[in-house]
Amino acid sequence: MSILADSLVALIAVLYVYILVLEMFLWDKPAGRRAFGQNAEQAAATKVLAANQGLYNGFLAAGLFWGLSLGVGGTAIKLFFLSCVLVAGLYGGLSASRKILFIQAVPAAGALLLVWLA
């Protein structure tokens, strides 16, 4: 169970690194605009806000990697950062796009359960 839990935590951390890259570096590029449904004007107007949001997502990834690096001793850290991911996913799903629920909140909830059970 522990290997499965840590694998899911690692996948979520990698997802958050990917989101960081999209928001901080590719927001106004075709890949970023396509990922977030933005046109060039919208992307240009919100580029600084997206970069700030990307930085926060990077902190979530860093926290998950930190928890993983500590092994069993990092369980509380993984639970905390997965809870943050879950709350962010729920908020994003309710306020921005329902697909965020399935991309961020559902995997975080599953990982939380697995880490808690491990």
N, C-alpha and C positions, 0 to 999 in steps of 0.2 A: 504494500500500500504506500509506503514511504517513497519508493522510487516513482510510482505513478503520480503521487502528489507533487513531488519536486519537479518532475517532468512538466506537469501542467503549469506550475509556478514559473519555470524557466520559459515556457512558451509565451506566457502572458508578459513576462519581462521583455522578451524579444519583440513582441507585438508593440509594447510601449516604446521601445527604441525606434521601431519602424514609424510609429506615429510621431515621435519627436522629429525624425528626419523629414517626414512629410510636412509637418507644421513649421519647422524652423528653416528648412533649406529648400523645400520643393513647393511651398504654398502657392507661389505665383507661376510655377512651371506647369506644363500640361499634366503631368502625373498628379501633382497636388490639387490642381483645379478639378480634375476628373474625380479624384478620391472624395473631395468634399463638395462637389456640385457647384463650383464657383465659376463665374466668367472672369475674364481678365480684369475688368474694372472692379468687381467685388474683391478679388484677390489682392489687387494693389491697395485698395482702401483698408483692408484688414490685415495686411502682412505683419505689422508690428504686434498686433494683438495675438495673431496665430503663433508667432515666434515665442511670445511670452507663455502661451498655453503649452507649446511644445516643450519648453524648459521644465514646466511643472510635470509634464508627463515623463520627462527624463528622470526627474526625482523619484517618481513612482517606480520606474524600472530599476534605478539604482538601489532603492530600498529592498526590492524583491531579490536582486542579485546579492545584496548584503546578507539578507536572511538565508539565502541558499548557501552562501560561503561559510556560514557558521554551523551548517549541518543541523543536528538535533537541537543545538543551543540557539538556533535562529528561528525556532517555531513561533515565538511570540512576535518577532519582527515580521515574519511572513504573514501571520494573521492580521497584524496591524495594517501592513501595506495592501494586502488583498482586500481588507475592509475599505480602505481608501479608494481602491480601484472600483469596488462594487458601488460605493456611494457615487463616485464620479460617473460610472456607467448608468446608474439609475437616473441621476440628474440629467445627463446628456440625452438619455432615451426619452425622458419626459419633456425636456425643453427644446431639444434640437432635432433629433431624428430617432425614430423608433428602432432603426437598425443598430444603433449604439447599444441597445439592450442586449442584442444577440452577439455583438462583436466584443463587448467589454464586460457587461454586468453578468451575463450567464456564465461565461468561463470563470470569472472571479468567484461567483457563488459556488461553482463546482470545485474549484481549487480550495476555497475556504473549507468546504466540507471534508475534502480529502486530507488536507493538512490537519484539521481538527481531529479526524479519525485516526490518523497515522501515529 
